[in-house]
Amino acid sequence: MSAKTQTSGADRAREMEVFAAVAAGGSFSAAGRTLGLTPSAVSRTVDRIEARLGVRLMLRTTRALVLTAEGQAYLAAARRILADLDDAEQGVADQGAPRGRLRVSAALAHGRQQVTPLLGEFVRRYPHILVDISLTDTVVDVAAGQADVAIRFGPLADSPLTARRLGETGRTIVASPEYLARKGVPLTPEDLYEHDCLNFNFRRAEPVWPFRKDGRDYALTVHGPVEANNGETLTQLALAGVGVTRVGHFSVGDAIDEGRLVPLLEAFNPGDREPIHAVFVGGANTPARVRVFVDFLVETLR
């Protein structure tokens, strides 16, 4: 077997890299510093290439290395082949890297307060993903392609979607001090019949609020002058003194701590907790951008 056939493609690619470094640096020492090799190892590599090809590629003088015509031709071919290798590896790497547009749907208040602040870290981790986020408390149809990932609150309906649990939240009834000074403080759930209750307008949301009294759970139908499709609007209305509302605690926690909203009827709070899930179309063909985003939410929100 000849020396030419004994040299693998990987070996020849490495030899081309060494030869190109010698040509660029002008000496064996310079090439060795670039590649982490000794000058003698660089020299032996060039000798091995010349022996295999049967031509002289470089003329060695006391002052410099000069490429022969054959050396110049070999250098041009080596640079082209090394560039092709780089392009091929980068192409494969790009295919494996999560990329593309990721459409995310999140509830308005939760999305603004909990999800949006995390996006800076996510896009730093995955710079090839374009996050297209929509904040709305209206339920979008993920199965129909209206979003890639949606963050849902409460029990999940039966569906072909995959769900990952992100945590849970409770609900709190609140009103502003100004409203309570004007309308009085409700002391029992039934007192809410005399108050302006601000509720959600979703079809799935009945105008009832749950309570627990004397160990018994029951629901109370409430009425008021305004309904809205998101908890953030209801919170703003409560802050403005328009009425009493019942929303996720994450929407009003800061305002309660600051005294701008007052929690009401906590003794009758049934302690109901809403699970929070990320839902998406799962399976073997789930895009990498969806998988890494859901993993990121689980990591950061839990």
Backbone hydrogen bonds, N-H to C=O, Kabsch-Sander energy under -0.5 kcal/mol:
donor,donor_aa,acceptor,acceptor_aa,energy
6,Q,2,S,-1.4
7,T,3,A,-0.9
8,S,6,Q,-0.6
12,R,8,S,-2.3
13,A,9,G,-2.3
14,R,10,A,-2.2
15,E,11,D,-2.4
16,M,12,R,-2.6
17,E,13,A,-2.0
18,V,14,R,-2.2
19,F,15,E,-2.8
20,A,16,M,-2.6
21,A,17,E,-1.8
22,V,18,V,-2.1
23,A,19,F,-2.4
24,A,20,A,-2.2
25,G,21,A,-2.6
26,G,22,V,-2.6
31,A,27,S,-1.8
32,G,28,F,-2.4
33,R,29,S,-2.2
34,T,30,A,-1.8
35,L,31,A,-2.2
36,G,32,G,-1.6
37,L,32,G,-2.1
42,V,38,T,-2.0
43,S,39,P,-2.6
44,R,40,S,-2.4
45,T,41,A,-1.7
46,V,42,V,-2.1
47,D,43,S,-2.5
48,R,44,R,-2.2
49,I,45,T,-2.0
50,E,46,V,-2.4
51,A,47,D,-2.5
52,R,48,R,-2.1
53,L,49,I,-2.5
54,G,50,E,-2.3
55,V,50,E,-1.0
57,L,55,V,-0.5
59,L,66,V,-3.2
60,R,58,M,-0.6
61,T,59,L,-0.6
61,T,64,A,-2.4
65,L,26,G,-0.6
66,V,59,L,-2.4
68,T,57,L,-2.2
72,Q,68,T,-2.4
73,A,69,A,-2.0
74,Y,70,E,-2.6
75,L,71,G,-2.6
76,A,72,Q,-2.2
77,A,73,A,-2.1
78,A,74,Y,-2.8
79,R,75,L,-2.7
80,R,76,A,-1.9
81,I,77,A,-2.5
82,L,78,A,-2.8
83,A,79,R,-2.1
84,D,80,R,-2.1
85,L,81,I,-2.3
86,D,82,L,-2.3
87,D,83,A,-2.4
88,A,84,D,-2.5
89,E,85,L,-2.5
90,Q,86,D,-2.4
91,G,87,D,-2.2
92,V,88,A,-1.9
93,A,89,E,-2.6
94,D,90,Q,-2.5
95,Q,91,G,-1.6
96,G,92,V,-1.6
97,A,93,A,-1.4
100,G,128,H,-1.9
102,L,130,L,-3.2
103,R,101,R,-0.6
104,V,102,L,-0.6
104,V,132,D,-2.5
105,S,149,V,-2.5
106,A,134,S,-2.3
111,G,107,A,-3.3
112,R,108,L,-2.3
113,Q,109,A,-2.8
114,Q,110,H,-2.8
115,V,110,H,-1.5
116,T,111,G,-3.6
118,L,115,V,-1.8
119,L,115,V,-0.6
119,L,116,T,-1.4
122,F,118,L,-1.8
123,V,119,L,-2.7
124,R,120,G,-1.4
125,R,121,E,-1.8
126,Y,122,F,-2.3
129,I,126,Y,-1.7
130,L,100,G,-2.4
131,V,129,I,-0.7
132,D,102,L,-3.4
132,D,130,L,-0.6
133,I,131,V,-0.7
134,S,104,V,-2.8
136,T,106,A,-2.6
136,T,134,S,-0.7
142,V,140,V,-1.1
145,G,142,V,-1.9
146,Q,141,D,-2.4
148,D,103,R,-2.1
149,V,103,R,-2.0
150,A,279,V,-2.1
151,I,105,S,-2.4
152,R,150,A,-0.6
152,R,277,H,-2.9
154,G,275,P,-1.9
162,T,280,F,-3.2
164,R,278,A,-2.4
166,L,276,I,-3.5
167,G,276,I,-1.2
169,T,274,E,-2.2
171,R,272,D,-0.6
172,T,247,V,-2.8
173,I,264,L,-0.5
174,V,245,T,-2.7
175,A,262,V,-1.2
176,S,238,A,-0.6
180,L,176,S,-2.3
181,A,177,P,-2.2
182,R,178,E,-1.4
183,K,179,Y,-3.1
184,G,180,L,-2.1
191,D,188,T,-1.4
192,L,189,P,-2.0
193,Y,190,E,-1.6
194,E,191,D,-1.9
195,H,192,L,-2.0
197,C,195,H,-0.9
197,C,223,H,-2.4
198,L,244,V,-3.9
199,N,197,C,-0.5
199,N,226,V,-1.2
201,N,228,A,-1.8
205,A,202,F,-0.7
206,E,204,R,-0.8
208,V,206,E,-2.3
209,W,220,L,-2.5
211,F,218,Y,-3.1
212,R,268,F,-2.0
213,K,216,R,-2.6
216,R,213,K,-1.8
218,Y,211,F,-2.5
220,L,209,W,-2.6
222,V,207,P,-2.6
228,A,199,N,-1.9
234,L,230,N,-1.5
235,T,231,G,-2.3
236,Q,232,E,-2.3
237,L,233,T,-2.4
238,A,234,L,-2.3
239,L,235,T,-2.5
240,A,236,Q,-1.7
241,G,238,A,-1.6
242,V,237,L,-2.5
244,V,196,D,-3.1
245,T,174,V,-2.2
246,R,198,L,-0.7
247,V,172,T,-1.9
249,H,170,G,-2.9
251,S,248,G,-1.7
252,V,248,G,-0.7
252,V,249,H,-0.8
253,G,249,H,-1.8
256,I,252,V,-2.5
257,D,253,G,-2.3
258,E,254,D,-2.0
259,G,256,I,-1.2
260,R,255,A,-2.0
261,L,255,A,-1.3
262,V,175,A,-3.1
264,L,173,I,-2.9
268,F,265,L,-1.5
269,N,266,E,-1.3
274,E,169,T,-4.0
276,I,167,G,-3.0
277,H,152,R,-2.6
278,A,164,R,-2.7
279,V,150,A,-3.0
279,V,277,H,-0.5
280,F,162,T,-2.2
281,V,148,D,-0.5
282,G,280,F,-0.8
286,T,283,G,-1.7
290,V,287,P,-0.7
291,R,287,P,-1.9
292,V,288,A,-2.7
293,F,289,R,-1.3
294,V,290,V,-2.4
295,D,291,R,-2.5
296,F,292,V,-2.0
297,L,293,F,-2.4
298,V,294,V,-2.5
299,E,295,D,-2.3
300,T,296,F,-2.5
301,L,297,L,-2.9
302,R,297,L,-0.6
302,R,298,V,-1.1
